[in-house]
Amino acid sequence: MKKIAVTIVIFSLVCGLAAQTPPRIRDLGENFTYAALECLGPYEQIPAKLGELMAEADKQKLEPLDGPCLIYYNSPGQLKAEELRWDVCLPVGAQDKVAPPLKKGEYRHTTVAEVIYKGPYAGVSAAYPPLMQFIAQSGYAVCGPICESYLDDPSDTRPEECRTLIVVPVKK
C-alpha cells in the first residue's frame, strides 16, 4: 500500500508540472485496469453516474488506485446525445475482483496524445479543438477511446484550479 501511495504522489507531482506544458505525443508505457459503470446517453448524467460508481465500488470494497476517470467511445459530433456511449471508471488493481453492475476493463494503448486542462471540469470540452488540431498537425489520427482523468477533488479545489488529464490514443 505504501508503494501505491508513493506512486500516486509522484504521479500527482508530475501532472502538476505538466499542467504548464502544451499537448504532446508520447508512448504511454503502461496500461491501467479499471472498474467501470457502462453509460448511455447525455453527459449531463456524469455527476449522478459517478455517484453510482462510487457507491458500488464501496459496496464491493474496491480500493481505487487513483481518482475517477471517464472513457468516451464516441462524441456529440457523431451521434445524438441519447446514443453517446461512455464509462465512468475507477483505476483498480489488476487482481481485484469486480462484479456486476460494474465491469472490469483495461486501457491499453501504446502511443497517445495528451494534455492537461486546468479549469472547471464543466469547461474541459474547450481543450479538445486545440488537442485535435495538434494531433492532426503532428501527422497522427485518433485510434481509440478518449480517457479523461480527474486529478483534483472538486470539493476541496477551486474550480479554476481543477486539472483534467486528457489522453487520446493515436497512430501515424
N, C-alpha and C positions, 0 to 999 in steps of 0.2 A: 504494500500500500504506500510505503514511503517513496518508492521508486516512481509510482504513478503521480504522487503529489509533486515531486521534483520535476517530472516531465511536464506537467501542466503549468507549473510556474515558469519554466524555461520557454515553453510554447507561448505563454501569455506575454513574456518579455519580448520575444522575437516579433510577435504580432504587433506589439506596441510600437516597436521600431519601424516595422513595415508599414504602419499606418501613414507614414510620411512619404512613401515611395510611390512611383507610378505603377501601372499594371506591368506584369511580367509573365514570361513563359518559363516554366521550369519542369523538371522531372519531379513528379510527386514523391517518389522514393518509398512511400508507404501507403498501405491501404488502411481503411478503418472499418470495423464491424459495428453495426448499429441495430438497435431495436426500433421498429417504426410502426406508426399507425398510418395505414393507407387512407388517402383522402381523395375525394372527387368533388369538384365544384369551385366556387369563387374563393379567392384568397382572404376575403373578409372573415372566413371561418378559422383562420390561423390561431388567434388567441384561444378560442374555445377548444380547438383540436390539441393545442399544446397542453392545455389543462387536462384533457382526457389522457394524453400520453403520459404526463407526469403522474396522474392518479394510478394508471395501470402499471407503470414502472414501479411505483411504490408498493402496489398490491403484490406484484411479482417479486419484490425485494431485489430489483435490479439496481446495481450501483453504477451510475453513469461515470464515464471516464472524463467527460468534458461537458460543456454546455450543449443546449439543443441545437439542431440544425434542420434545415428543410432541403429536400431534394425535389427538383421540378423536372417532370418528364415532357412537358410541352409548355407553351406560353400563350398569354392572352391574344397575341398577334396571330396565332394559328387556329384557335378554337373559340367557341362561345364559353363564357365563364363557367357555366354549369358542366362543361365537359373537361375542364382542367384536371389533370392527374398530378398529384404531389404527395409526398410523405413527410410527416413530422417525425423526427428521429432523435435518439439519444445514443451517442457512442458508448458501446459496452465491450466487455472482454470477448474475445473470440470463443472462449469456452463457456460463456454464460448461456443458460437455457432461457429461451423466450417462448411464451405460449400465446395462443390467440386471446384477444383480438390483435395482438402485436405480431409482426413478422420480423425475422432476423435477416439482415442483408449485409452486403459488403460493398463499399465504394472502392472500386478497383479501376484506376486509370493511371497510365504512366506519364503522359505529358499533359499539363494543364496551363491555362492562363488564369491568373488570379489578381485580385485587387482587394484592398481593404477599404470599405466605405465607412466614413466617420460621419455620424449624424443620426437623427431619429430613425428607428427601424422602419417606420412608415414611409420614409423617403428613399429607401435603398434602391428603388427602381431607377432613380436618376443615375446610378453608377453603370447601368447596363449599356446605354448607347456608346459612351466612350470606350468601354471594355470591348464591345463587339467590333468597334472600329479598329481598335488596337489589334485584335485577333486577325481581322482581315488584312490590315496593313502589314502584319508580320508574316503573311503567307500561310496562315492556318485556317482551319474550319472547325466548327463545333462538332464533336463526335459522341456526345453522351449527355446524361442529365446534369444540370447545374446544381451545385450544392452551396447553400448559404449557411455559414456557421456564425452563431451569435456569441461574440466574445465577452460581452458585458451583461450584467444583470440590470435590466431597466428599472428595477425597484430601488437600486442604490447608485445608479449612474444617471447623470443629467442626460436628457435625450440627445443633445448636440455632441456629447462625448461617447455615445454608444458606437461600437465598432462591429461591422459585419464583414467576415471573410467570404468573398465570392470566388468559387472555384469552378472553372469551366473546362471540361475535357476537350482537348484539341488534337488535330492531326494535320500534317502537311498536305 
